[in-house]
Amino acid sequence: MKKFAFLSVALLLVACGGDSAPGAGAPGKGAAGKGGSGGKGGRPAREIAVEGYIAEAHESGKTFSAMATLEPLNSVQLTAATSGRLMNLYAKDGASVQKGALLAKIDDSELRAQLKQAESNQQLAQQKFDRTKTLHEKDGATQADMEAAEASLKSAEASVELIKAQIAKTEVRAPFAGKLGFVNVSVGAWLTTGTSIATLSEVKKLKAKFALPQRYATTLKVGDAVDVKDEERNMAKSGKVKALEASLSESSRTRQVLVEIDNANGELLAGSYAKVNVTMQVGAAKSIPVPAEAFTLDKDGAYVFVATGGKAKIKHVETGLRTPISVNVTGGLNEGDTVITSGLISLREGTSVRIREIRHNTDYEVE
């Protein structure tokens, strides 16, 4: 009986000792140890797959193109300034005329008769004034007589000037040198005020108006060169900016630009549809166009992430011309830098990155 009790106690001790045996504790310790794969110190760093863009500098001088209609530098509809019968017509269809040239003459015989009468009255008033002045100096006329004579003289002179002005209106003269269109009247026709005689256009110089988008609104100034081309006839000329609208259009957010083109040889035709090419930022330093989505802002300004040695690095940059798809970087970025263009929300300084795709600079060139 005692032997049986001793054997039972021995078996119980063996069973309990198995839970704390040295061999059983080793694996548990290794799983939680510093060097284990599941421990905190052994967790691999998170790597983010991103798209990159290789920074490449571009020379300034990109062009902006727009369509415009060529117009005469000056153009006017020559009309009769008074009513009367057309006595002489000197204007010829399509003729070139000089400034001040007489083109048409309306009958002024009645006015000239009135002028003779007015000049006679003026002469009489002048004589009366001279006599009154002499008498006044000898106390033979009062001051009132002197003032009345002077008033009569001035009235007579005004009548003469008025009739001369009316006679001048019977002449139609060229206000500037140019080329006539078709003549609309014939000798003997009765003209009324406003009757069209012909159109006079200054075509040795042409002008063109076009709209410049808001992002380019300050890139041009008066005197800048602009290329103008009539693509239908393959004729090209160089023009200069003559004026810029003071403000942008509220509806289109564009700025009107007026260009003057020398057309002394008559190569371009007024009324033609032409293409205007504007070179932007001529003479500026090199810049690096970067996709717009690569930029982020903080208190220090704009910055981009650059992939360096498998890590994301922040670079603050200086920017220039902006478009909806790209921004010109003028400082803070080097040629050859790999600019990260995706996954920016997950990036921080030093984040591990893997470039899964490289975008070419031609995809994001500033236009």
KOLDO-149890 format. One record per residue (C-alpha): residue number from 1; x, y, z. Coordinates in pm, whole numbers, plus 50000, padded with zeros to 5 digits. Layout:
BEGIN
<r NUM, <X, Y, Z>>
...
//
This chain:
BEGIN
<r 1, <50000, 50000, 50000>>
<r 2, <50281, 50243, 50086>>
<r 3, <50459, 50140, 49767>>
<r 4, <50152, 50226, 49559>>
<r 5, <50117, 50572, 49718>>
<r 6, <50483, 50656, 49648>>
<r 7, <50447, 50560, 49281>>
<r 8, <50139, 50788, 49239>>
<r 9, <50323, 51090, 49383>>
<r 10, <50620, 51033, 49149>>
<r 11, <50397, 51019, 48841>>
<r 12, <50223, 51343, 48947>>
<r 13, <50558, 51526, 48984>>
<r 14, <50672, 51412, 48639>>
<r 15, <50351, 51542, 48479>>
<r 16, <50377, 51886, 48642>>
<r 17, <50747, 51921, 48562>>
<r 18, <50687, 51881, 48186>>
<r 19, <50528, 52231, 48158>>
<r 20, <50842, 52406, 48283>>
<r 21, <51108, 52196, 48119>>
<r 22, <51408, 52388, 47982>>
<r 23, <51348, 52276, 47626>>
<r 24, <50993, 52406, 47622>>
<r 25, <51081, 52761, 47726>>
<r 26, <51340, 52825, 47451>>
<r 27, <51109, 52859, 47151>>
<r 28, <50884, 53105, 47336>>
<r 29, <51172, 53327, 47423>>
<r 30, <51302, 53328, 47067>>
<r 31, <50961, 53431, 46924>>
<r 32, <50947, 53741, 47141>>
<r 33, <51320, 53818, 47127>>
<r 34, <51480, 54121, 46970>>
<r 35, <51608, 53937, 46670>>
<r 36, <51280, 53766, 46575>>
<r 37, <51098, 53848, 46255>>
<r 38, <50774, 53937, 46433>>
<r 39, <50932, 54171, 46690>>
<r 40, <50911, 54555, 46681>>
<r 41, <51277, 54598, 46602>>
<r 42, <51264, 54354, 46310>>
<r 43, <50965, 54509, 46117>>
<r 44, <51078, 54607, 45762>>
<r 45, <51040, 54976, 45661>>
<r 46, <50728, 55059, 45451>>
<r 47, <50811, 55130, 45084>>
<r 48, <50576, 55340, 44867>>
<r 49, <50556, 55291, 44490>>
<r 50, <50546, 55630, 44312>>
<r 51, <50575, 55786, 43970>>
<r 52, <50872, 56006, 43889>>
<r 53, <50956, 56287, 43651>>
<r 54, <51311, 56362, 43541>>
<r 55, <51373, 56737, 43571>>
<r 56, <51516, 56889, 43256>>
<r 57, <51580, 57258, 43196>>
<r 58, <51427, 57427, 42893>>
<r 59, <51527, 57745, 42717>>
<r 60, <51269, 58022, 42742>>
<r 61, <51099, 58138, 42428>>
<r 62, <50788, 57922, 42408>>
<r 63, <50530, 58053, 42169>>
<r 64, <50164, 58130, 42206>>
<r 65, <49948, 58125, 41894>>
<r 66, <49618, 58297, 41824>>
<r 67, <49407, 58383, 41522>>
<r 68, <49338, 58743, 41420>>
<r 69, <49194, 58943, 41133>>
<r 70, <49422, 59186, 40952>>
<r 71, <49278, 59535, 40930>>
<r 72, <49395, 59862, 40773>>
<r 73, <49582, 60080, 41019>>
<r 74, <49329, 60354, 40942>>
<r 75, <49005, 60326, 40749>>
<r 76, <48728, 60578, 40694>>
<r 77, <48406, 60604, 40496>>
<r 78, <48427, 60925, 40294>>
<r 79, <48088, 61100, 40301>>
<r 80, <47934, 61430, 40194>>
<r 81, <47935, 61685, 40474>>
<r 82, <47660, 61894, 40316>>
<r 83, <47378, 61860, 40064>>
<r 84, <47417, 61961, 39701>>
<r 85, <47481, 61846, 39346>>
<r 86, <47810, 61667, 39279>>
<r 87, <47990, 61888, 39026>>
<r 88, <48334, 61723, 39007>>
<r 89, <48457, 61375, 39101>>
<r 90, <48829, 61314, 39121>>
<r 91, <48820, 60983, 39308>>
<r 92, <48894, 60671, 39100>>
<r 93, <48818, 60310, 39188>>
<r 94, <49114, 60155, 39375>>
<r 95, <49337, 60462, 39335>>
<r 96, <49611, 60555, 39579>>
<r 97, <49578, 60912, 39708>>
<r 98, <49785, 61147, 39919>>
<r 99, <49672, 61321, 40234>>
<r 100, <49464, 61630, 40154>>
<r 101, <49389, 61529, 39796>>
<r 102, <49057, 61665, 39663>>
<r 103, <48829, 61372, 39581>>
<r 104, <48488, 61529, 39520>>
<r 105, <48337, 61876, 39483>>
<r 106, <47974, 61973, 39552>>
<r 107, <47818, 62280, 39388>>
<r 108, <47899, 62588, 39599>>
<r 109, <47787, 62868, 39364>>
<r 110, <47518, 62993, 39602>>
<r 111, <47757, 62996, 39893>>
<r 112, <48019, 63187, 39698>>
<r 113, <47760, 63456, 39619>>
<r 114, <47681, 63478, 39989>>
<r 115, <48052, 63504, 40060>>
<r 116, <48090, 63807, 39830>>
<r 117, <47805, 63980, 40010>>
<r 118, <47951, 63896, 40350>>
<r 119, <48296, 64020, 40248>>
<r 120, <48139, 64348, 40125>>
<r 121, <47965, 64392, 40460>>
<r 122, <48291, 64318, 40636>>
<r 123, <48470, 64583, 40433>>
<r 124, <48202, 64840, 40512>>
<r 125, <48215, 64755, 40883>>
<r 126, <48591, 64791, 40878>>
<r 127, <48568, 65141, 40726>>
<r 128, <48308, 65249, 40980>>
<r 129, <48523, 65120, 41264>>
<r 130, <48828, 65310, 41134>>
<r 131, <48633, 65639, 41110>>
<r 132, <48482, 65598, 41455>>
<r 133, <48822, 65524, 41601>>
<r 134, <48969, 65842, 41450>>
<r 135, <48682, 66053, 41581>>
<r 136, <48710, 65890, 41923>>
<r 137, <49077, 65985, 41944>>
<r 138, <48975, 66351, 41874>>
<r 139, <48682, 66334, 42114>>
<r 140, <48443, 66343, 41819>>
<r 141, <48278, 66008, 41912>>
<r 142, <48173, 65855, 42237>>
<r 143, <48296, 65530, 42385>>
<r 144, <47958, 65375, 42307>>
<r 145, <47997, 65465, 41937>>
<r 146, <48340, 65302, 41942>>
<r 147, <48208, 64980, 42099>>
<r 148, <47915, 64960, 41854>>
<r 149, <48146, 64996, 41553>>
<r 150, <48377, 64729, 41689>>
<r 151, <48084, 64490, 41745>>
<r 152, <47959, 64542, 41390>>
<r 153, <48304, 64464, 41251>>
<r 154, <48335, 64142, 41451>>
<r 155, <47989, 64030, 41338>>
<r 156, <48078, 64090, 40974>>
<r 157, <48404, 63894, 41014>>
<r 158, <48215, 63603, 41174>>
<r 159, <47971, 63593, 40880>>
<r 160, <48260, 63564, 40637>>
<r 161, <48421, 63280, 40837>>
<r 162, <48088, 63094, 40860>>
<r 163, <48034, 63097, 40484>>
<r 164, <48395, 62990, 40419>>
<r 165, <48340, 62694, 40653>>
<r 166, <48026, 62599, 40460>>
<r 167, <48216, 62617, 40132>>
<r 168, <48488, 62393, 40277>>
<r 169, <48221, 62132, 40347>>
<r 170, <48148, 62112, 39975>>
<r 171, <48493, 61960, 39925>>
<r 172, <48568, 61597, 40014>>
<r 173, <48940, 61552, 40080>>
<r 174, <49153, 61256, 40189>>
<r 175, <49223, 61278, 40565>>
<r 176, <49532, 61058, 40525>>
<r 177, <49730, 60884, 40252>>
<r 178, <49579, 60554, 40149>>
<r 179, <49398, 60351, 39890>>
<r 180, <49040, 60402, 39776>>
<r 181, <48784, 60130, 39740>>
<r 182, <48506, 60144, 39482>>
<r 183, <48350, 60486, 39422>>
<r 184, <47977, 60485, 39498>>
<r 185, <47860, 60807, 39323>>
<r 186, <47872, 60978, 38984>>
<r 187, <47901, 61337, 38867>>
<r 188, <47563, 61511, 38865>>
<r 189, <47418, 61309, 39151>>
<r 190, <47239, 61494, 39430>>
<r 191, <47417, 61423, 39755>>
<r 192, <47275, 61465, 40100>>
<r 193, <47468, 61492, 40424>>
<r 194, <47616, 61150, 40498>>
<r 195, <47603, 61009, 40142>>
<r 196, <47887, 60756, 40101>>
<r 197, <48137, 60842, 39827>>
<r 198, <48410, 60578, 39882>>
<r 199, <48615, 60401, 40149>>
<r 200, <48972, 60512, 40213>>
<r 201, <49210, 60266, 40379>>
<r 202, <49570, 60295, 40490>>
<r 203, <49706, 59955, 40383>>
<r 204, <50080, 60019, 40384>>
<r 205, <50048, 59948, 40754>>
<r 206, <49810, 59691, 40895>>
<r 207, <49694, 59609, 41244>>
<r 208, <49572, 59292, 41412>>
<r 209, <49395, 59240, 41742>>
<r 210, <49411, 58916, 41937>>
<r 211, <49332, 58794, 42287>>
<r 212, <49609, 58698, 42529>>
<r 213, <49510, 58456, 42811>>
<r 214, <49534, 58579, 43169>>
<r 215, <49839, 58367, 43250>>
<r 216, <50033, 58547, 42973>>
<r 217, <49875, 58891, 43030>>
<r 218, <50195, 59060, 43151>>
<r 219, <50449, 58883, 42930>>
<r 220, <50417, 59133, 42644>>
<r 221, <50497, 59504, 42637>>
<r 222, <50471, 59778, 42375>>
<r 223, <50741, 59731, 42111>>
<r 224, <50776, 59353, 42145>>
<r 225, <50808, 59158, 41820>>
<r 226, <50522, 58937, 41702>>
<r 227, <50514, 58706, 41399>>
<r 228, <50207, 58731, 41174>>
<r 229, <50138, 58476, 40900>>
<r 230, <49873, 58446, 40633>>
<r 231, <49867, 58066, 40616>>
<r 232, <49634, 58058, 40316>>
<r 233, <49896, 58228, 40098>>
<r 234, <50201, 58132, 40306>>
<r 235, <50297, 58495, 40364>>
<r 236, <50467, 58596, 40688>>
<r 237, <50564, 58934, 40832>>
<r 238, <50701, 59064, 41159>>
<r 239, <50490, 59305, 41360>>
<r 240, <50525, 59501, 41682>>
<r 241, <50294, 59541, 41979>>
<r 242, <50146, 59890, 41951>>
<r 243, <49909, 59887, 42249>>
<r 244, <49764, 59661, 42518>>
<r 245, <49419, 59684, 42672>>
<r 246, <49434, 59831, 43022>>
<r 247, <49229, 59549, 43181>>
<r 248, <49119, 59190, 43124>>
<r 249, <48784, 59097, 42979>>
<r 250, <48555, 58985, 43261>>
<r 251, <48384, 58726, 43041>>
<r 252, <48689, 58557, 42886>>
<r 253, <48969, 58667, 43124>>
<r 254, <49184, 58768, 42829>>
<r 255, <49374, 59085, 42741>>
<r 256, <49338, 59245, 42400>>
<r 257, <49664, 59317, 42218>>
<r 258, <49701, 59548, 41916>>
<r 259, <49983, 59466, 41674>>
<r 260, <50107, 59691, 41391>>
<r 261, <50255, 59532, 41077>>
<r 262, <50460, 59707, 40810>>
<r 263, <50300, 59626, 40474>>
<r 264, <50475, 59874, 40245>>
<r 265, <50508, 59613, 39969>>
<r 266, <50143, 59513, 39992>>
<r 267, <50221, 59146, 40059>>
<r 268, <49942, 59107, 40313>>
<r 269, <49579, 59188, 40242>>
<r 270, <49351, 59371, 40482>>
<r 271, <49063, 59147, 40584>>
<r 272, <49274, 58831, 40575>>
<r 273, <49262, 58574, 40853>>
<r 274, <49613, 58542, 41000>>
<r 275, <49793, 58343, 41267>>
<r 276, <49979, 58539, 41533>>
<r 277, <50275, 58375, 41706>>
<r 278, <50402, 58537, 42025>>
<r 279, <50737, 58441, 42174>>
<r 280, <50705, 58439, 42552>>
<r 281, <50974, 58540, 42803>>
<r 282, <51242, 58619, 42548>>
<r 283, <51588, 58635, 42703>>
<r 284, <51485, 58488, 43040>>
<r 285, <51698, 58233, 43221>>
<r 286, <51649, 57860, 43184>>
<r 287, <51363, 57706, 43376>>
<r 288, <51243, 57355, 43454>>
<r 289, <50880, 57273, 43370>>
<r 290, <50737, 57037, 43634>>
<r 291, <50393, 56869, 43644>>
<r 292, <50152, 57077, 43849>>
<r 293, <50045, 56780, 44062>>
<r 294, <50398, 56748, 44206>>
<r 295, <50368, 57070, 44408>>
<r 296, <50272, 57116, 44772>>
<r 297, <50261, 57432, 44982>>
<r 298, <50365, 57503, 45338>>
<r 299, <50456, 57811, 45540>>
<r 300, <50785, 57842, 45348>>
<r 301, <50623, 57827, 45006>>
<r 302, <50605, 57569, 44728>>
<r 303, <50801, 57245, 44750>>
<r 304, <50834, 56911, 44573>>
<r 305, <50948, 56565, 44679>>
<r 306, <51261, 56435, 44509>>
<r 307, <51362, 56066, 44514>>
<r 308, <51722, 56034, 44633>>
<r 309, <51880, 55700, 44725>>
<r 310, <51540, 55536, 44764>>
<r 311, <51419, 55808, 45000>>
<r 312, <51183, 56103, 44958>>
<r 313, <51348, 56442, 45013>>
<r 314, <51173, 56780, 45033>>
<r 315, <51301, 57062, 44812>>
<r 316, <51153, 57411, 44835>>
<r 317, <51150, 57578, 44495>>
<r 318, <51097, 57913, 44325>>
<r 319, <50830, 57915, 44055>>
<r 320, <50758, 58117, 43743>>
<r 321, <50502, 58080, 43464>>
<r 322, <50208, 57855, 43552>>
<r 323, <49968, 57666, 43327>>
<r 324, <49689, 57421, 43415>>
<r 325, <49927, 57125, 43367>>
<r 326, <50271, 57252, 43462>>
<r 327, <50473, 57509, 43653>>
<r 328, <50812, 57654, 43559>>
<r 329, <51066, 57608, 43840>>
<r 330, <51327, 57883, 43833>>
<r 331, <51523, 57789, 44143>>
<r 332, <51574, 57515, 44405>>
<r 333, <51568, 57220, 44164>>
<r 334, <51855, 57064, 43971>>
<r 335, <51856, 56910, 43628>>
<r 336, <51836, 56533, 43656>>
<r 337, <51641, 56535, 43985>>
<r 338, <51367, 56274, 44000>>
<r 339, <51056, 56463, 44104>>
<r 340, <50784, 56249, 44261>>
<r 341, <50447, 56310, 44098>>
<r 342, <50216, 56062, 44273>>
<r 343, <50138, 55940, 44625>>
<r 344, <50229, 56274, 44781>>
<r 345, <49969, 56241, 45056>>
<r 346, <50161, 55944, 45200>>
<r 347, <50509, 56098, 45174>>
<r 348, <50717, 56250, 45447>>
<r 349, <51083, 56351, 45460>>
<r 350, <51282, 56025, 45451>>
<r 351, <50996, 55799, 45340>>
<r 352, <51122, 55495, 45145>>
<r 353, <51008, 55509, 44783>>
<r 354, <51028, 55290, 44475>>
<r 355, <50995, 55449, 44130>>
<r 356, <50749, 55234, 43936>>
<r 357, <50725, 55462, 43630>>
<r 358, <50922, 55750, 43484>>
<r 359, <50734, 56026, 43297>>
<r 360, <50916, 56210, 43022>>
<r 361, <50958, 56586, 43027>>
<r 362, <50789, 56629, 42687>>
<r 363, <50462, 56523, 42847>>
<r 364, <50467, 56827, 43072>>
<r 365, <50626, 57097, 42867>>
<r 366, <50484, 57445, 42931>>
<r 367, <50279, 57550, 42630>>
//
